Amino acid sequence: MSSITNSKFRAIDITYVGMFAALMAIGANITSWAPFLQVANVPLSMGPFFAILAGLLLGSRLGAISMTVYMLIGIAGAPVFAQFSSGISVIIGNTGGFILSYIAAAYLAGKIVESKEKPNLSVFITASLAGIAAIYFIGTNYMYLALNVWMDVEMGYGTAWVVMTWFAVKDIVFTILAAMIAPRIYYALKRNSGVNTITTKAS
């Protein structure tokens, strides 16, 4: 493959990485436009939806990079985290684990899709559910540790999971929605834009 073609792919990749970083910023702050979307004064987020969709459509590497870019933009001071917050304090706070988990979820979802040469709907559903499981495993355990270890707020481990159940219902529904819409977009990107959504072996 020529260097010109490689440059073209890199430009496309950067475009899609930037797009999903922007979508994450919008999804994290959706309650700014719909303030009624809250549970116990905690805003619901579309972050898991876009994180998993990034993995499904861009693959493990680019999906994880897009989520990393989103996180770094927020740490640098841009108000892209929930409730237009920013800074390293958000990462070390009780919800910081969910931001970190988006990277792992996008990578895992992308890897599962990449494991099949022609992934079908069941593969996308499996990848999506694995991604949401990663988000809640990392995010909830991080929240428990943050509250009890360095934020000096007592919360039982079981209580932490009960609290997150309210959010899990919403995220599972939207995760399945992501899996259902992903295949058509995935193959359209692969066919028309040259995005390397499937890892291929060198000839």
N, C-alpha and C positions, 0 to 999 in steps of 0.2 A: 504494500500500500504506500502510495507516495506521501511525502511530507505535507503537501497541500491538503490531501484528504484528511490526514491526521489533524491538521490545524482546524479544518472545518468541524470535525467531530469534537475537538476541544472547545471550540466556540459554542457549539450547540449544547454541550454538556454544561458549560458555565451558565448559559442562559437558563437551562432548566433547574440547575442548582439554585440560582438566584430567585427563580420564580417560586420554588417551594419554600425557600426561606421567607419570602414575602407572604406566601399563603399562611405559613405558620404564625406570622405576626398578626395577620387578620384573624385567624382562627382563635388565637389566644385571647383576643380582645372582643370577641363577638358580643359579650354582654354589655359592652359600651353602647351598642346600638339596640340591644334587647336586654335591658337590665332585669327583666323578670326571670331570666334564665339563670337562677341561682338556687343553691341548696344550702340551707343553714348559713346564709350570707357569704357562701363561697361560690364564685362564678364558675359556671360550666364552661368548658373549653372544647374547641374543635381541634386542639393540638394532636390528640391521638389519631384522629381521622386523617389529617394531612401527613403526619409522620409515617403512618403505615402506607398511605397512598404513594408517598415518595419512594418507599422501598419497593412497592409493587411495580411502579412504572419506570423508575430510574435504575433499579438494581441495587444490590447491597452496597457497593462502593459509593456511587453517586448519591444514593438515598441517605447514607450515613453522613456523607460530606455536607449535604444540604442542611441536615439537622445540626451539624457541628457549626456551620456558618451562622445559622439562626442563633445558636447559643452564644457564640463569640460576639455577634453584633449586640446582643443584649448585655453581655458582660462589659462591652466597651462603652455602654452608656445609652444606646438607642432604646427608646421605650417600647420594646417589642414583646416583653413578657406580659403575663396576665395583669389586667388593670393598668396597663401602660407603665409597668415597672421596669427596672433595669438594674444592672450592677451585679457584682459578685455576691452581694448580700442575699439576693434572691436564690442563688445557687446553693448557698449554705443554709438557707431557710428550710422550713418544713416541706415546701413544694418543689424544692430544687431537684430532688431525685427524679421527678417526672420529666423535667427538662432534659436531664442526663439520659433518662430511659428512652427518649425519642430517638436518640442516636442508635442505641442497641436494637430498638424495635424496627427501625427502617432497615438496618443491616440484616436482621434475622428474616424479616419478610422478604427482602430481596433475594437472600440466599436460597430460600425455599422455592421461589419462583424460578431462579436460575438453575435449580437442580433438574428441571424438566426442559427438554428441547422445545416442546410445544405445550406450555402449561394450559390446562383447562380451568373451568370455573372451580372445581373442587380443590385444585392446587391453590388458587387465589384465596379461597375461603380458609384453607388450612394455614396459609402464610399470614393472613390477616388475623386469625385467632391466636396464632403463635405470637404475633407482634403485640397484640393487646395484653396477652398473658405476661410478656416481658415488661411492658409498661407498668402493670400493676404490681408485679413482683418486685421490681426495682424501686418504683416510686413509693409504694406503701411501706416497704422495709426501711427505706431511707427516711421517710416521714417519721416513723416510729423512733428511729435512732436519733434524728435531729431533735425531736421534742423531748425525749427522755435523757439524752446525753449532753448536748451542748446548749439547748434552749431552756433546760430546767423546767419543763412542763410535763407532768406525769400523765401518761396515757397507756393503758394496757394494750398488749399486742393484739388481742382479739378485738378490742374496741376500735383500733386503727383500721382493721379490715372491715368491720361493720360500717364505719363511717364511709369508707371508700366504695361500699356496695351501691350506694345511691348513684355514684358516678359511673360505676361499672355497667349498670344496666343501659344507660345512654350510650356509652362507648361501644358496647357489644353490638347494639343496633346499628350504629353508624359504621362500625367495622365491617359488618356483613354488607352494608350498602356500598362501602368502598370496594369490597371484593366483587360485588355484582357489576359495578360500572367499570372496574379496572381492565378486564380482558379486551374490550373493544378499543379503549384508549391505548392500551399496551401495544396491540398489534398495529394500530394506526401510527403510533410513534415509530415503531420498529420498521414499518414499511415506508413511511414518508419522510421522516426527519433524520434517519441515520443514527438515532440514539442507541447506544449499545445496551439494550435492556437484558439481553441474554449473553452470558459469558460463553464465548466460543473457543475451541481449541485451536492452537496454531497449526497451520497446515505444513 
